[in-house]
Amino acid sequence: KNKTVGFNLGALDYIVKPFNMEEVKARVKTHLMLHLAQQELSVQNELLEQRVYERTKEILHVQQATIM
């Protein structure tokens, strides 16, 4: 039950004592890589949203020009 309390509060992982330093390093590396991947995904998502916005604006402009 104590393990679920931490996860319910937002923890992503836990390490029990006594711990193995190699395991700690591997977990930290994994979490850092995940964080970097999430940041890159966020950047790519913003770029994609900007491209969709610009393309939609172009299409609307062409449609308005065609109607007139």
Secondary structure as a PSIPRED ss2 file (coil, helix, strand):
# PSIPRED VFORMAT (PSIPRED V4.0)

   1 K C   1.000  0.000  0.000
   2 N H   0.000  1.000  0.000
   3 K H   0.000  1.000  0.000
   4 T H   0.000  1.000  0.000
   5 V H   0.000  1.000  0.000
   6 G H   0.000  1.000  0.000
   7 F H   0.000  1.000  0.000
   8 N H   0.000  1.000  0.000
   9 L C   1.000  0.000  0.000
  10 G C   1.000  0.000  0.000
  11 A C   1.000  0.000  0.000
  12 L C   1.000  0.000  0.000
  13 D C   1.000  0.000  0.000
  14 Y C   1.000  0.000  0.000
  15 I C   1.000  0.000  0.000
  16 V C   1.000  0.000  0.000
  17 K C   1.000  0.000  0.000
  18 P C   1.000  0.000  0.000
  19 F C   1.000  0.000  0.000
  20 N C   1.000  0.000  0.000
  21 M H   0.000  1.000  0.000
  22 E H   0.000  1.000  0.000
  23 E H   0.000  1.000  0.000
  24 V H   0.000  1.000  0.000
  25 K H   0.000  1.000  0.000
  26 A H   0.000  1.000  0.000
  27 R H   0.000  1.000  0.000
  28 V H   0.000  1.000  0.000
  29 K H   0.000  1.000  0.000
  30 T H   0.000  1.000  0.000
  31 H H   0.000  1.000  0.000
  32 L H   0.000  1.000  0.000
  33 M H   0.000  1.000  0.000
  34 L H   0.000  1.000  0.000
  35 H H   0.000  1.000  0.000
  36 L H   0.000  1.000  0.000
  37 A H   0.000  1.000  0.000
  38 Q H   0.000  1.000  0.000
  39 Q H   0.000  1.000  0.000
  40 E H   0.000  1.000  0.000
  41 L H   0.000  1.000  0.000
  42 S H   0.000  1.000  0.000
  43 V H   0.000  1.000  0.000
  44 Q H   0.000  1.000  0.000
  45 N H   0.000  1.000  0.000
  46 E H   0.000  1.000  0.000
  47 L H   0.000  1.000  0.000
  48 L H   0.000  1.000  0.000
  49 E H   0.000  1.000  0.000
  50 Q H   0.000  1.000  0.000
  51 R H   0.000  1.000  0.000
  52 V H   0.000  1.000  0.000
  53 Y H   0.000  1.000  0.000
  54 E H   0.000  1.000  0.000
  55 R H   0.000  1.000  0.000
  56 T H   0.000  1.000  0.000
  57 K H   0.000  1.000  0.000
  58 E H   0.000  1.000  0.000
  59 I H   0.000  1.000  0.000
  60 L H   0.000  1.000  0.000
  61 H H   0.000  1.000  0.000
  62 V H   0.000  1.000  0.000
  63 Q H   0.000  1.000  0.000
  64 Q H   0.000  1.000  0.000
  65 A H   0.000  1.000  0.000
  66 T H   0.000  1.000  0.000
  67 I H   0.000  1.000  0.000
  68 M C   1.000  0.000  0.000
